[in-house]
Amino acid sequence: MISGWKTAVIENMASAFDGKMPAEPPISEKEVEKLHAKIGQHVVERGFLASASSLILGAGGKKR
């Protein structure tokens, strides 16, 4: 993975210093909705796991 990043940097190094910002890739409304749904799912899962860990580990949810 790192070698792939290195290759991409070397190939695009000149454009990094020319002062021009590359155009952001377009993202569809469907993709945005999909990402928002995924964020919502993660928020719910995190809340569930936080309350479960407090039941298992006691108040604060941290090992002491």
Order of alpha helices (4+ residues) and beta strands (2+ residues): alpha-alpha-alpha
